[in-house]
Amino acid sequence: MSFISTATLQFPYFDHQLGHPDWRGKKVLDFGGNVGNILGDPKCTIDHDHYWSLDVSRDAIEEGKRRHPAAHFVFYDRYNFSFNPTGIRDLPIPDLGERFDYIISYSIFSHTGKKELLDTIAELRKFLAPDGKLIFTYLDPDFNASTEHPGYLDMTNFEKRVRRLNDGVLRPELMAQNRDADWSILLNRDDLYIEQDDHQPYNLADQDTYFSFFRTAYIHTLFPTAITLPPPAFPYPPDYPAEMQHACILKRSTDEGSSVSDF
């Protein structure tokens, strides 16, 4: 079975980062929306018939249709190292015949390289309505959740991933290599690529995890008109990991002369 997400806090995340907009009547594209877990939140006010999930997991799309029959779920057979390794590389995003007030994307570009990030965001912005906004998340390697959540694990995003993938071992050589990188990719346990998209070929059976990290200052060089926000610090349910993802918010691609105040 292809990946079925169990994440449940997408709605409070995006609602908070976008300043609590009125979602009613707004068309929403959830890029990488999986089974549409955002719709399952009892506080979610997104109209189901105005919601589209586009995802590389065929099973998630079918399950989403079952859970939320009024919403729209579309399979996107694009290659992804971890989640769709048999997919089509560089497959264009399909035109769904809509222009969206909000395009949201949670924990998708923490699993792609720089080129795919830039190419995909450029494509997505074309599908925004004139006043629409695109918001995607990314992992800043330096963010430490214990800053906002005292008592939480005192480690950076990068350190946390390294330890999780290496049975709790820190691997100081990886920490040293990543210290000054604007961006990097960590494949499987310890294959670290500094500021490069190309990586060694892997057999299909050896393709496991893929995490990318972008420092916030570098995100601003990639998207000069964007605003970025740290992970929200609102209370999380007991035993639920604190939020680790930063947000980047963009308007249509025609807004290149805009400023932060335009948001």
Secondary structure, DSSP 8 states (H G I E B T S, - for coil): ---------HHHHHHHHTTS---TT--EEEET-TTTGGGGSTT----GGGEEEEES-HHHHHHHHHH-TTSEEEE--B-BTTTBTTSBTT------S--EEEEEESSSTTSS-HHHHHHHHHHHHTTEEEEEEEEEEE--TT-BGGGTSTTS---BHHHHHHHHHTTT---HHHHHHHTT-SEEEEETTTEEEES-S------GGG---EEEEE-HHHHHHH-TT-EEE----S---TT------EEEEE--GGGTT--GGG-
